[in-house]
């Protein structure tokens, strides 16, 4: 009589009638392959087993890449929808003051940033009543401030969108400066003969804005905001 254990008839019949159940189970297939290798002994090189291991490793890598691509696509789509909704909300007001105030409210909430500040270069004193009414979202600075702020001590020409991490927000953020750990700086061109502006988006999360991130959506947002501001300024 054979000393090898015999599989139960009912289980054997089920496997014969439904072999796909075993073939689709990766853990079970690995166990069967390992058992087969043990019966072959240690002196035999199983090229088929090696090939299968390599194929499994390659399949795992492809699945990981597939998941990463899908996740990146969903994230990009979500970011695009987010910016589109923010732009539509930004274009709703019919007066200039509500237009600016919405930046620090509904627009900031849609973009999920902790602070939005519009920085304008001007020779006008920031004690002007109109500036004071919009103090939560508007900051007036001296000419040349924006280029210096964006360059951060370098001699490179400032890009339209600068993403960076900071130890603490600058004074232009006002009361929220101490909480800011990363920022998106959008350089604004209001047309010939006008001083430049800058839109700051600050986040408490140090990883919300980093130099490795793409800037296409924020460049688009800056372009729309520039055109809206030109209409108001004209």
Helices and strands as residue ranges (DSSP letters): H 9-17, H 20-23, H 26-40, H 47-90, H 96-101, G 102-104, H 106-111, E 115-121, H 129-133, E 138-141, H 145-151, E 161-165, G 171-179, E 182-188, E 197-203, H 216-233
